[in-house]
Amino acid sequence: MSNTEKRRLWRDVSVFDGLHTLPEPMAVMTQGDRIVSLVAMHDFVEHQAEGCDEMGCGGVMTPGLVDCHTHLVFGGSRADEFEARLEGAGYEEIARRGGGILSTVSATRDASEQTLFELAKPRLEALIADGVTTVEIKSGYGLTVEDELKMLRVARRLGEALPVRVVTTLLGAHALPPEFKNDSDGYIDLVCQEMIPAAAREGLADAVDVFCEKIAFSVAQCERVFEAAEVHGLPIKAHAEQLSNLGGAAMAARHGALSADHIEYLDEAGIAAMRQAGSVAVILPGAFHTLRETQQPPIAALRKAGVPMAVATDANPGSSPLFMPTLMLNLACTLFRLTPQEALAGMTAQGASALGFKDEGRIEEGARADLCVWNIDTPAALAYAVQPGRLRQRLFQGELTHAI
């Protein structure tokens, strides 16, 4: 039987549909790569199970997790910076003395596409083993046209080699490369006039991102990048308000940004702009934890304003060398006081929205059969405990890719 015909049935599962936990046990049926039936167990008619592969009873079913902000493709290690931070050095101090992003840039430039692929593959496999079915991968460690395209090609190849949907983002405006040390406007010219057109021409980028921060690029420079992205029909997003409040999130929202990410220093004007634009606030507790920050994102104000909140790993070599999405659920709750339901929605429906997929990351009839079944009793348990090995089954596009 082909995958387009294969029918699978789960009985008596607790379902988190991407936004809420459904109030009673459900029967869920898939056919091919779609969910075709979602009914309460007391309404389930036994003859509907005829011809189905019985996939088990009990446990918790969620949409496949969506990690909407990662930097998985990189060379080198920054363990020395981890040690330096513990000895008192700050993020900005490390960056200004040539460490930080630029140290990864050097190692990434030196690595071949094959080497970068081999380094990134186990990182992505770790996310998959923890329930991820969709992942965004950014460039940003090349900072030349060819090296940025190299990273994007590796990201595309990862999506072809592994059972996961990879969304690529061009983050050319991530840091000022050494060749443009005293000419940040000149580098932005390169990003706008050469890098974005090349990525668009080769179909390598699904979106464009910027790092709007005083150690990176100004609001005006980032706006130029957004305008160039818009010319090529590419959606935009922003690293904004991570270390200070420059107003980058509000500017990004005015340009219709899919998301503003980090946002620890986001103010009321930024929140209002994001609400009006429908931009998603992407919360990155891994970076907050690793950098030992103290300024928390304005969760209560975002909640009150109705701004959707996504949660992601920010998996990267420096500020969040963490490759366990369910750990982020726990940190989002313990550090930022999201509820377990908010955190899980942040890695399913809201994470999908942050990538421009408004109707994905959900369990409903007609939705993609990207699903996880967990050996837990309640969805809140995913955030409650940091414990590998709870994933019972994972489906990607209707195909079973993990089973215990």
BATORFI-41070 format. One record per residue (C-alpha): x negated, y negated, z negated. Coordinates in steps of 0.5 Angstrom, whole numbers, plus 500, padded with zeros to 3 digits. Example, Ala and Ser with C-alpha at 12.3 -4.5 7.8 and 13.67 -1.06 7.14 Angstrom:
<atom><east>475</east><north>509</north><up>484</up></atom>
<atom><east>473</east><north>502</north><up>486</up></atom>
END
This chain:
<atom><east>500</east><north>500</north><up>500</up></atom>
<atom><east>497</east><north>493</north><up>502</up></atom>
<atom><east>496</east><north>488</north><up>497</up></atom>
<atom><east>502</east><north>484</north><up>500</up></atom>
<atom><east>507</east><north>490</north><up>498</up></atom>
<atom><east>504</east><north>492</north><up>492</up></atom>
<atom><east>509</east><north>491</north><up>486</up></atom>
<atom><east>506</east><north>490</north><up>479</up></atom>
<atom><east>510</east><north>490</north><up>472</up></atom>
<atom><east>509</east><north>488</north><up>465</up></atom>
<atom><east>514</east><north>489</north><up>460</up></atom>
<atom><east>515</east><north>486</north><up>453</up></atom>
<atom><east>510</east><north>481</north><up>454</up></atom>
<atom><east>509</east><north>474</north><up>450</up></atom>
<atom><east>509</east><north>469</north><up>456</up></atom>
<atom><east>505</east><north>462</north><up>455</up></atom>
<atom><east>508</east><north>459</north><up>462</up></atom>
<atom><east>503</east><north>454</north><up>462</up></atom>
<atom><east>506</east><north>449</north><up>458</up></atom>
<atom><east>510</east><north>452</north><up>453</up></atom>
<atom><east>511</east><north>459</north><up>450</up></atom>
<atom><east>517</east><north>462</north><up>452</up></atom>
<atom><east>522</east><north>464</north><up>446</up></atom>
<atom><east>523</east><north>471</north><up>447</up></atom>
<atom><east>519</east><north>477</north><up>450</up></atom>
<atom><east>519</east><north>478</north><up>458</up></atom>
<atom><east>518</east><north>482</north><up>463</up></atom>
<atom><east>514</east><north>480</north><up>469</up></atom>
<atom><east>513</east><north>482</north><up>476</up></atom>
<atom><east>509</east><north>481</north><up>481</up></atom>
<atom><east>508</east><north>482</north><up>489</up></atom>
<atom><east>502</east><north>481</north><up>493</up></atom>
<atom><east>499</east><north>474</north><up>491</up></atom>
<atom><east>506</east><north>472</north><up>488</up></atom>
<atom><east>510</east><north>472</north><up>481</up></atom>
<atom><east>517</east><north>475</north><up>484</up></atom>
<atom><east>521</east><north>476</north><up>477</up></atom>
<atom><east>520</east><north>473</north><up>470</up></atom>
<atom><east>526</east><north>475</north><up>466</up></atom>
<atom><east>527</east><north>476</north><up>458</up></atom>
<atom><east>527</east><north>483</north><up>456</up></atom>
<atom><east>534</east><north>484</north><up>454</up></atom>
<atom><east>536</east><north>482</north><up>461</up></atom>
<atom><east>531</east><north>487</north><up>465</up></atom>
<atom><east>535</east><north>492</north><up>469</up></atom>
<atom><east>531</east><north>498</north><up>469</up></atom>
<atom><east>532</east><north>500</north><up>477</up></atom>
<atom><east>528</east><north>493</north><up>478</up></atom>
<atom><east>522</east><north>497</north><up>476</up></atom>
<atom><east>522</east><north>502</north><up>481</up></atom>
<atom><east>516</east><north>503</north><up>486</up></atom>
<atom><east>512</east><north>498</north><up>481</up></atom>
<atom><east>505</east><north>500</north><up>478</up></atom>
<atom><east>507</east><north>499</north><up>470</up></atom>
<atom><east>501</east><north>495</north><up>468</up></atom>
<atom><east>503</east><north>496</north><up>460</up></atom>
<atom><east>507</east><north>493</north><up>454</up></atom>
<atom><east>506</east><north>488</north><up>449</up></atom>
<atom><east>500</east><north>482</north><up>449</up></atom>
<atom><east>500</east><north>475</north><up>451</up></atom>
<atom><east>500</east><north>473</north><up>458</up></atom>
<atom><east>498</east><north>466</north><up>460</up></atom>
<atom><east>496</east><north>463</north><up>467</up></atom>
<atom><east>489</east><north>464</north><up>469</up></atom>
<atom><east>485</east><north>459</north><up>466</up></atom>
<atom><east>483</east><north>453</north><up>470</up></atom>
<atom><east>476</east><north>450</north><up>468</up></atom>
<atom><east>477</east><north>443</north><up>471</up></atom>
<atom><east>470</east><north>440</north><up>470</up></atom>
<atom><east>463</east><north>444</north><up>470</up></atom>
<atom><east>456</east><north>443</north><up>473</up></atom>
<atom><east>455</east><north>450</north><up>474</up></atom>
<atom><east>450</east><north>449</north><up>480</up></atom>
<atom><east>443</east><north>447</north><up>477</up></atom>
<atom><east>436</east><north>449</north><up>476</up></atom>
<atom><east>431</east><north>449</north><up>470</up></atom>
<atom><east>433</east><north>449</north><up>463</up></atom>
<atom><east>433</east><north>443</north><up>458</up></atom>
<atom><east>432</east><north>447</north><up>451</up></atom>
<atom><east>427</east><north>442</north><up>449</up></atom>
<atom><east>432</east><north>436</north><up>449</up></atom>
<atom><east>436</east><north>440</north><up>445</up></atom>
<atom><east>431</east><north>441</north><up>440</up></atom>
<atom><east>429</east><north>433</north><up>441</up></atom>
<atom><east>436</east><north>431</north><up>439</up></atom>
<atom><east>436</east><north>435</north><up>433</up></atom>
<atom><east>430</east><north>432</north><up>431</up></atom>
<atom><east>433</east><north>425</north><up>432</up></atom>
<atom><east>433</east><north>423</north><up>439</up></atom>
<atom><east>439</east><north>420</north><up>442</up></atom>
<atom><east>442</east><north>422</north><up>449</up></atom>
<atom><east>441</east><north>415</north><up>452</up></atom>
<atom><east>434</east><north>415</north><up>449</up></atom>
<atom><east>432</east><north>422</north><up>452</up></atom>
<atom><east>435</east><north>419</north><up>459</up></atom>
<atom><east>431</east><north>413</north><up>459</up></atom>
<atom><east>424</east><north>416</north><up>458</up></atom>
<atom><east>426</east><north>421</north><up>464</up></atom>
<atom><east>429</east><north>427</north><up>461</up></atom>
<atom><east>437</east><north>428</north><up>461</up></atom>
<atom><east>440</east><north>429</north><up>468</up></atom>
<atom><east>433</east><north>427</north><up>472</up></atom>
<atom><east>429</east><north>433</north><up>469</up></atom>
<atom><east>435</east><north>437</north><up>472</up></atom>
<atom><east>434</east><north>434</north><up>478</up></atom>
<atom><east>427</east><north>435</north><up>479</up></atom>
<atom><east>428</east><north>443</north><up>478</up></atom>
<atom><east>434</east><north>443</north><up>482</up></atom>
<atom><east>431</east><north>440</north><up>488</up></atom>
<atom><east>425</east><north>445</north><up>487</up></atom>
<atom><east>430</east><north>451</north><up>488</up></atom>
<atom><east>432</east><north>454</north><up>494</up></atom>
<atom><east>440</east><north>455</north><up>495</up></atom>
<atom><east>439</east><north>463</north><up>494</up></atom>
<atom><east>435</east><north>461</north><up>487</up></atom>
<atom><east>441</east><north>456</north><up>485</up></atom>
<atom><east>446</east><north>461</north><up>487</up></atom>
<atom><east>443</east><north>467</north><up>483</up></atom>
<atom><east>442</east><north>462</north><up>477</up></atom>
<atom><east>449</east><north>460</north><up>478</up></atom>
<atom><east>452</east><north>467</north><up>479</up></atom>
<atom><east>452</east><north>469</north><up>472</up></atom>
<atom><east>454</east><north>463</north><up>469</up></atom>
<atom><east>461</east><north>463</north><up>473</up></atom>
<atom><east>461</east><north>471</north><up>471</up></atom>
<atom><east>461</east><north>469</north><up>464</up></atom>
<atom><east>467</east><north>464</north><up>465</up></atom>
<atom><east>471</east><north>469</north><up>469</up></atom>
<atom><east>470</east><north>474</north><up>464</up></atom>
<atom><east>473</east><north>469</north><up>459</up></atom>
<atom><east>479</east><north>469</north><up>463</up></atom>
<atom><east>478</east><north>463</north><up>469</up></atom>
<atom><east>481</east><north>464</north><up>475</up></atom>
<atom><east>480</east><north>457</north><up>478</up></atom>
<atom><east>474</east><north>453</north><up>477</up></atom>
<atom><east>471</east><north>446</north><up>479</up></atom>
<atom><east>464</east><north>445</north><up>480</up></atom>
<atom><east>460</east><north>439</north><up>481</up></atom>
<atom><east>454</east><north>437</north><up>485</up></atom>
<atom><east>450</east><north>431</north><up>482</up></atom>
<atom><east>443</east><north>434</north><up>481</up></atom>
<atom><east>440</east><north>433</north><up>488</up></atom>
<atom><east>441</east><north>426</north><up>489</up></atom>
<atom><east>439</east><north>426</north><up>496</up></atom>
<atom><east>444</east><north>427</north><up>502</up></atom>
<atom><east>441</east><north>434</north><up>503</up></atom>
<atom><east>440</east><north>436</north><up>496</up></atom>
<atom><east>447</east><north>434</north><up>494</up></atom>
<atom><east>450</east><north>438</north><up>500</up></atom>
<atom><east>445</east><north>444</north><up>498</up></atom>
<atom><east>449</east><north>444</north><up>491</up></atom>
<atom><east>456</east><north>444</north><up>495</up></atom>
<atom><east>454</east><north>450</north><up>499</up></atom>
<atom><east>452</east><north>454</north><up>493</up></atom>
<atom><east>458</east><north>452</north><up>490</up></atom>
<atom><east>462</east><north>454</north><up>496</up></atom>
<atom><east>458</east><north>461</north><up>497</up></atom>
<atom><east>460</east><north>462</north><up>489</up></atom>
<atom><east>467</east><north>462</north><up>491</up></atom>
<atom><east>466</east><north>467</north><up>497</up></atom>
<atom><east>462</east><north>472</north><up>493</up></atom>
<atom><east>467</east><north>472</north><up>486</up></atom>
<atom><east>474</east><north>473</north><up>485</up></atom>
<atom><east>475</east><north>466</north><up>483</up></atom>
<atom><east>478</east><north>459</north><up>486</up></atom>
<atom><east>472</east><north>454</north><up>487</up></atom>
<atom><east>474</east><north>447</north><up>488</up></atom>
<atom><east>468</east><north>443</north><up>489</up></atom>
<atom><east>466</east><north>435</north><up>487</up></atom>
<atom><east>461</east><north>431</north><up>490</up></atom>
<atom><east>458</east><north>427</north><up>484</up></atom>
<atom><east>452</east><north>423</north><up>488</up></atom>
<atom><east>453</east><north>417</north><up>483</up></atom>
<atom><east>451</east><north>421</north><up>477</up></atom>
<atom><east>444</east><north>418</north><up>476</up></atom>
<atom><east>439</east><north>413</north><up>479</up></atom>
<atom><east>434</east><north>418</north><up>483</up></atom>
<atom><east>427</east><north>416</north><up>482</up></atom>
<atom><east>426</east><north>414</north><up>489</up></atom>
<atom><east>431</east><north>408</north><up>487</up></atom>
<atom><east>429</east><north>406</north><up>480</up></atom>
<atom><east>430</east><north>399</north><up>481</up></atom>
<atom><east>435</east><north>399</north><up>487</up></atom>
<atom><east>441</east><north>402</north><up>484</up></atom>
<atom><east>446</east><north>398</north><up>489</up></atom>
<atom><east>441</east><north>401</north><up>495</up></atom>
<atom><east>442</east><north>408</north><up>492</up></atom>
<atom><east>450</east><north>407</north><up>492</up></atom>
<atom><east>449</east><north>405</north><up>499</up></atom>
<atom><east>446</east><north>411</north><up>501</up></atom>
<atom><east>452</east><north>415</north><up>497</up></atom>
<atom><east>457</east><north>411</north><up>501</up></atom>
<atom><east>454</east><north>411</north><up>508</up></atom>
<atom><east>451</east><north>417</north><up>508</up></atom>
<atom><east>452</east><north>422</north><up>503</up></atom>
<atom><east>460</east><north>422</north><up>503</up></atom>
<atom><east>461</east><north>422</north><up>510</up></atom>
<atom><east>456</east><north>428</north><up>511</up></atom>
<atom><east>460</east><north>432</north><up>505</up></atom>
<atom><east>466</east><north>430</north><up>509</up></atom>
<atom><east>464</east><north>432</north><up>516</up></atom>
<atom><east>461</east><north>439</north><up>513</up></atom>
<atom><east>468</east><north>440</north><up>509</up></atom>
<atom><east>464</east><north>441</north><up>503</up></atom>
<atom><east>467</east><north>437</north><up>498</up></atom>
<atom><east>474</east><north>437</north><up>495</up></atom>
<atom><east>473</east><north>431</north><up>491</up></atom>
<atom><east>468</east><north>425</north><up>489</up></atom>
<atom><east>466</east><north>423</north><up>482</up></atom>
<atom><east>462</east><north>418</north><up>479</up></atom>
<atom><east>459</east><north>417</north><up>472</up></atom>
<atom><east>461</east><north>410</north><up>470</up></atom>
<atom><east>457</east><north>408</north><up>464</up></atom>
<atom><east>451</east><north>403</north><up>462</up></atom>
<atom><east>446</east><north>409</north><up>463</up></atom>
<atom><east>449</east><north>410</north><up>470</up></atom>
<atom><east>453</east><north>406</north><up>475</up></atom>
<atom><east>457</east><north>400</north><up>474</up></atom>
<atom><east>465</east><north>399</north><up>475</up></atom>
<atom><east>463</east><north>395</north><up>481</up></atom>
<atom><east>459</east><north>400</north><up>484</up></atom>
<atom><east>463</east><north>406</north><up>482</up></atom>
<atom><east>469</east><north>402</north><up>486</up></atom>
<atom><east>465</east><north>402</north><up>492</up></atom>
<atom><east>464</east><north>410</north><up>492</up></atom>
<atom><east>471</east><north>410</north><up>491</up></atom>
<atom><east>473</east><north>406</north><up>497</up></atom>
<atom><east>468</east><north>410</north><up>501</up></atom>
<atom><east>471</east><north>417</north><up>499</up></atom>
<atom><east>478</east><north>414</north><up>500</up></atom>
<atom><east>476</east><north>412</north><up>508</up></atom>
<atom><east>474</east><north>420</north><up>508</up></atom>
<atom><east>481</east><north>422</north><up>505</up></atom>
<atom><east>477</east><north>425</north><up>499</up></atom>
<atom><east>481</east><north>425</north><up>492</up></atom>
<atom><east>477</east><north>421</north><up>486</up></atom>
<atom><east>475</east><north>422</north><up>479</up></atom>
<atom><east>471</east><north>419</north><up>474</up></atom>
<atom><east>466</east><north>421</north><up>468</up></atom>
<atom><east>468</east><north>414</north><up>464</up></atom>
<atom><east>468</east><north>411</north><up>457</up></atom>
<atom><east>464</east><north>417</north><up>454</up></atom>
<atom><east>459</east><north>413</north><up>451</up></atom>
<atom><east>462</east><north>406</north><up>451</up></atom>
<atom><east>468</east><north>402</north><up>454</up></atom>
<atom><east>466</east><north>399</north><up>461</up></atom>
<atom><east>474</east><north>400</north><up>464</up></atom>
<atom><east>472</east><north>405</north><up>468</up></atom>
<atom><east>478</east><north>409</north><up>467</up></atom>
<atom><east>483</east><north>404</north><up>468</up></atom>
<atom><east>479</east><north>402</north><up>475</up></atom>
<atom><east>479</east><north>409</north><up>477</up></atom>
<atom><east>487</east><north>410</north><up>475</up></atom>
<atom><east>488</east><north>404</north><up>480</up></atom>
<atom><east>485</east><north>408</north><up>485</up></atom>
<atom><east>489</east><north>413</north><up>484</up></atom>
<atom><east>484</east><north>418</north><up>481</up></atom>
<atom><east>486</east><north>425</north><up>479</up></atom>
<atom><east>483</east><north>424</north><up>472</up></atom>
<atom><east>478</east><north>421</north><up>468</up></atom>
<atom><east>474</east><north>425</north><up>464</up></atom>
<atom><east>470</east><north>425</north><up>457</up></atom>
<atom><east>474</east><north>418</north><up>455</up></atom>
<atom><east>472</east><north>418</north><up>448</up></atom>
<atom><east>472</east><north>410</north><up>448</up></atom>
<atom><east>478</east><north>409</north><up>452</up></atom>
<atom><east>482</east><north>403</north><up>450</up></atom>
<atom><east>490</east><north>402</north><up>451</up></atom>
<atom><east>489</east><north>398</north><up>457</up></atom>
<atom><east>486</east><north>405</north><up>460</up></atom>
<atom><east>491</east><north>409</north><up>457</up></atom>
<atom><east>497</east><north>405</north><up>460</up></atom>
<atom><east>493</east><north>405</north><up>467</up></atom>
<atom><east>492</east><north>412</north><up>467</up></atom>
<atom><east>500</east><north>413</north><up>465</up></atom>
<atom><east>502</east><north>409</north><up>471</up></atom>
<atom><east>497</east><north>412</north><up>476</up></atom>
<atom><east>499</east><north>419</north><up>473</up></atom>
<atom><east>492</east><north>421</north><up>472</up></atom>
<atom><east>490</east><north>426</north><up>467</up></atom>
<atom><east>485</east><north>425</north><up>461</up></atom>
<atom><east>480</east><north>431</north><up>461</up></atom>
<atom><east>478</east><north>432</north><up>454</up></atom>
<atom><east>471</east><north>435</north><up>454</up></atom>
<atom><east>469</east><north>438</north><up>447</up></atom>
<atom><east>463</east><north>442</north><up>448</up></atom>
<atom><east>459</east><north>435</north><up>450</up></atom>
<atom><east>462</east><north>432</north><up>444</up></atom>
<atom><east>460</east><north>438</north><up>440</up></atom>
<atom><east>453</east><north>439</north><up>443</up></atom>
<atom><east>451</east><north>431</north><up>442</up></atom>
<atom><east>454</east><north>431</north><up>435</up></atom>
<atom><east>458</east><north>425</north><up>437</up></atom>
<atom><east>463</east><north>421</north><up>432</up></atom>
<atom><east>467</east><north>417</north><up>437</up></atom>
<atom><east>473</east><north>422</north><up>438</up></atom>
<atom><east>478</east><north>421</north><up>444</up></atom>
<atom><east>484</east><north>417</north><up>443</up></atom>
<atom><east>488</east><north>424</north><up>443</up></atom>
<atom><east>494</east><north>421</north><up>439</up></atom>
<atom><east>495</east><north>415</north><up>443</up></atom>
<atom><east>494</east><north>419</north><up>449</up></atom>
<atom><east>500</east><north>424</north><up>447</up></atom>
<atom><east>504</east><north>418</north><up>445</up></atom>
<atom><east>504</east><north>415</north><up>452</up></atom>
<atom><east>505</east><north>421</north><up>455</up></atom>
<atom><east>498</east><north>422</north><up>459</up></atom>
<atom><east>497</east><north>429</north><up>460</up></atom>
<atom><east>491</east><north>432</north><up>457</up></atom>
<atom><east>486</east><north>437</north><up>460</up></atom>
<atom><east>481</east><north>441</north><up>457</up></atom>
<atom><east>475</east><north>444</north><up>460</up></atom>
<atom><east>468</east><north>446</north><up>459</up></atom>
<atom><east>463</east><north>441</north><up>462</up></atom>
<atom><east>459</east><north>447</north><up>463</up></atom>
<atom><east>452</east><north>444</north><up>464</up></atom>
<atom><east>444</east><north>444</north><up>462</up></atom>
<atom><east>444</east><north>438</north><up>458</up></atom>
<atom><east>450</east><north>436</north><up>454</up></atom>
<atom><east>454</east><north>442</north><up>454</up></atom>
<atom><east>451</east><north>449</north><up>455</up></atom>
<atom><east>457</east><north>452</north><up>453</up></atom>
<atom><east>460</east><north>458</north><up>458</up></atom>
<atom><east>466</east><north>460</north><up>454</up></atom>
<atom><east>472</east><north>457</north><up>456</up></atom>
<atom><east>476</east><north>460</north><up>450</up></atom>
<atom><east>471</east><north>456</north><up>445</up></atom>
<atom><east>473</east><north>450</north><up>448</up></atom>
<atom><east>480</east><north>451</north><up>446</up></atom>
<atom><east>478</east><north>452</north><up>439</up></atom>
<atom><east>474</east><north>446</north><up>439</up></atom>
<atom><east>479</east><north>442</north><up>442</up></atom>
<atom><east>484</east><north>444</north><up>436</up></atom>
<atom><east>478</east><north>443</north><up>431</up></atom>
<atom><east>475</east><north>437</north><up>433</up></atom>
<atom><east>480</east><north>433</north><up>436</up></atom>
<atom><east>486</east><north>436</north><up>433</up></atom>
<atom><east>490</east><north>438</north><up>439</up></atom>
<atom><east>495</east><north>443</north><up>438</up></atom>
<atom><east>494</east><north>450</north><up>440</up></atom>
<atom><east>499</east><north>449</north><up>445</up></atom>
<atom><east>496</east><north>443</north><up>448</up></atom>
<atom><east>490</east><north>446</north><up>448</up></atom>
<atom><east>492</east><north>452</north><up>452</up></atom>
<atom><east>496</east><north>447</north><up>457</up></atom>
<atom><east>490</east><north>443</north><up>458</up></atom>
<atom><east>486</east><north>449</north><up>461</up></atom>
<atom><east>492</east><north>452</north><up>465</up></atom>
<atom><east>498</east><north>447</north><up>468</up></atom>
<atom><east>494</east><north>441</north><up>466</up></atom>
<atom><east>487</east><north>443</north><up>468</up></atom>
<atom><east>491</east><north>445</north><up>475</up></atom>
<atom><east>494</east><north>438</north><up>475</up></atom>
<atom><east>487</east><north>435</north><up>474</up></atom>
<atom><east>485</east><north>438</north><up>480</up></atom>
<atom><east>491</east><north>436</north><up>484</up></atom>
<atom><east>495</east><north>442</north><up>484</up></atom>
<atom><east>501</east><north>440</north><up>481</up></atom>
<atom><east>505</east><north>446</north><up>481</up></atom>
<atom><east>499</east><north>451</north><up>479</up></atom>
<atom><east>497</east><north>454</north><up>473</up></atom>
<atom><east>504</east><north>456</north><up>471</up></atom>
<atom><east>508</east><north>463</north><up>470</up></atom>
<atom><east>514</east><north>462</north><up>474</up></atom>
<atom><east>517</east><north>465</north><up>480</up></atom>
<atom><east>514</east><north>464</north><up>486</up></atom>
<atom><east>507</east><north>461</north><up>483</up></atom>
<atom><east>501</east><north>464</north><up>485</up></atom>
<atom><east>499</east><north>471</north><up>481</up></atom>
<atom><east>493</east><north>468</north><up>478</up></atom>
<atom><east>494</east><north>471</north><up>471</up></atom>
<atom><east>491</east><north>474</north><up>464</up></atom>
<atom><east>494</east><north>479</north><up>459</up></atom>
<atom><east>490</east><north>478</north><up>452</up></atom>
<atom><east>490</east><north>483</north><up>447</up></atom>
<atom><east>493</east><north>478</north><up>442</up></atom>
<atom><east>500</east><north>477</north><up>438</up></atom>
<atom><east>501</east><north>470</north><up>440</up></atom>
<atom><east>498</east><north>465</north><up>444</up></atom>
<atom><east>495</east><north>460</north><up>439</up></atom>
<atom><east>490</east><north>466</north><up>437</up></atom>
<atom><east>486</east><north>464</north><up>443</up></atom>
<atom><east>485</east><north>458</north><up>440</up></atom>
<atom><east>485</east><north>460</north><up>433</up></atom>
<atom><east>479</east><north>465</north><up>434</up></atom>
<atom><east>472</east><north>465</north><up>438</up></atom>
<atom><east>472</east><north>472</north><up>440</up></atom>
<atom><east>470</east><north>475</north><up>446</up></atom>
<atom><east>473</east><north>482</north><up>449</up></atom>
<atom><east>480</east><north>480</north><up>448</up></atom>
<atom><east>482</east><north>479</north><up>456</up></atom>
<atom><east>486</east><north>486</north><up>457</up></atom>
<atom><east>487</east><north>484</north><up>465</up></atom>
<atom><east>486</east><north>479</north><up>470</up></atom>
<atom><east>489</east><north>478</north><up>476</up></atom>
<atom><east>486</east><north>473</north><up>482</up></atom>
<atom><east>491</east><north>472</north><up>488</up></atom>
<atom><east>495</east><north>478</north><up>485</up></atom>
<atom><east>489</east><north>483</north><up>485</up></atom>
<atom><east>487</east><north>486</north><up>479</up></atom>
<atom><east>479</east><north>484</north><up>477</up></atom>
<atom><east>479</east><north>486</north><up>470</up></atom>
<atom><east>482</east><north>491</north><up>466</up></atom>
<atom><east>480</east><north>495</north><up>459</up></atom>
END
